[in-house]
Amino acid sequence: MISSFQHISMTNQEIHKDIPKVLPRTDTKIAIVSHVFYMDLWSEIATYLNALDLDYDLFVSIPHTMAEDEIKKIFHTHPKANVYMTENRGRD
C-alpha cells in the first residue's frame, strides 16, 4: 500500500521515498509551496524561482504517478527542495 504522503529525496542520482515523521524546521522566514502535476511546467516555475533574490524554503508536492526521471528534474534545479508525493485531490 502506498502512503498518501511520502517524502522524496535524492542522493547520488537515486530517488528515495519514506514516510516523514515531522516536517523540516529552518530559520528561513519564507516558504514557497508548489504543486506540480504537469512536469512540463517545471522549467517555467524553476525560472521564476531562480530569479528571486531572497532566501526561501521550497516545498513541492507531486502526484504518485510522477516518474523518477521527472522527479530528478526538480532536484537538478533545486537540490534543497522538500519534495512530497501526495494524492492528487481537489481542484485548482
Stockholm file with secondary structure:
# STOCKHOLM 1.0

chainA/1-92         MISSFQHISMTNQEIHKDIPKVLPRTDTKIAIVSHVFYMDLWSEIATYLNALDLDYDLFVSIPHTMAEDEIKKIFHTHPKANVYMTENRGRD
#=GR chainA/1-92 SS CCCSEEEEEEETTEEEEECCSSCCCCSCSCEEEEECSSGGGHHHHHHHHHHCCSCCEEEEEEETTCCHHHHHHHHHHCTTCEEEEECCCSCC
#=GC SS_cons        CCCSEEEEEEETTEEEEECCSSCCCCSCSCEEEEECSSGGGHHHHHHHHHHCCSCCEEEEEEETTCCHHHHHHHHHHCTTCEEEEECCCSCC
//
